[in-house]
Amino acid sequence: MNPTERVFRTMEGKPVDRVPVFCAMVEDRTFNEVLGKPLIPQEKLLNNPVARFVLDRWGQKLTRNLFQAELNRALEKRIRAQVELGFDAVWAILDETFVVLDSKTMARFTGSLFNLQPDGFGSMTYMYRGPAFKSRDDFLSWPHWPDIDELAHRSYAFFKKIVSKYGERTCLFGQASAYGIQESLLWAVGFEKMPVWIRREKDLVQRFIGFNEELCLKTNMAMLDAGVPVIIQTDDFAFKSGPIMNPKLVDELFGPSYRRIIRAVHDRGAKYVLHSCGDNTKLFDTFISWGVDGLHAYENTSNVDIFREKELHGDQVTIVGGVGVDYLLTDRSRDTEVREEVRKLMRVLAPGGRFILAPVHSLSSIPADKLKTMLAAALEYGWYPLPGEKEERP
């Protein structure tokens, strides 16, 4: 059974030979350990006066030819590292929805500002600074709205190459927009002001949602044209303590767009997975009503109970996740702890299918050895029939 067949049959609730294992993105440290490449000293670049001068003067002009090109090369390395580790499915995010404004600032095309800063492991990362849209005029005069058709074309070209290289060795989960519709709006107007925008600027909010829906639709279709079998979308709808907004309002504002997006993916015979951090317990029914095939995250450090969700929704949606990244997949844990957690997850979540083992998130600090331990344990404990199950082979 090849990886894509294993993933598809799992999401359809059909018998498979074993539980698939998905990688939630490896960062620079991990893929350099796997591929034997030294870390690129991007942190030194940020601290170099000449480099800072160049970025301050020509950052916007260099974005595509320098930053995006380098990010795309790094993305291919991430995919290659995940494939070489042996994952059944890998997450490939093509991130071309930003512009570097200067040596300290990155802007998302959809209206949010981020600080460029070291990640503590020799590379660069970005952290949310604040919204770009503080008024109606800011929205209407924003100069960085992208050409969606051009982004779709670039998405097709990139993923066509990736599918030709790795499509037979792994099941690619493709994403070509950095954030989902709700999260993009949240970053663009700010947490505190989002309720105000929803009430007082309804026309702009609907324009924003419509723009992001079109962005998702067109880049998704481009990835499917390139041969990507699964679309995944990040959209964090919850804090660790619960939903960011009332579930009824979530469905009212974003449900129509997501239903159309997911229907279009299904019409092409592909699958759709939604990644949402935090405690989404009160939102799972909403997500399932949109038609998602899988849900990823179920963060251990939030209030969500993944085992309870298996009981409630295990026959309606595929659970993707389970392995914590805050302790288990770090240098602090012991291999025996990782193996025991994987064994427990397999014992409780795998019966009946619709479970894909995965880290709940990605972190720069995940060492490759811990991922190898997780994979080895999955291959030991994840074969069907599981202990106590009747024999049912595909």
MOLIN-V192463 format. One record per run of one state. SS is the DSSP state (hx for helix, st for strand, lp for the rest). FROM is the first residue (numbers start at 1). LEN is the number of residues. If there is no record, write none. Layout:
ss->{SS	SS}
from->{FROM	FROM}
len->{LEN	LEN}
//
This chain:
ss->{lp	hx	lp	st	lp	st	lp	hx	lp	hx	lp	hx	lp	st	lp	st	lp	st	lp	st	lp	st	lp	hx	lp	hx	lp	st	lp	hx	lp	hx	lp	hx	lp	st	lp	st	lp	st	lp	hx	lp	st	lp	hx	lp	st	lp	hx	lp	st	lp	hx	lp	st	lp	hx	lp	st	lp}
from->{1	3	12	18	19	21	24	28	36	42	48	49	86	89	94	98	103	105	109	112	119	124	132	136	141	148	167	171	176	181	190	191	201	202	227	230	235	238	240	242	244	247	268	271	277	284	291	294	298	306	314	318	324	335	350	355	360	368	382	383	384}
len->{2	9	6	1	2	3	4	8	6	6	1	37	3	5	4	5	2	4	3	7	5	8	4	5	7	19	4	5	5	9	1	10	1	25	3	5	3	2	2	2	3	21	3	6	7	7	3	4	8	8	4	6	11	15	5	5	8	14	1	1	11}
//
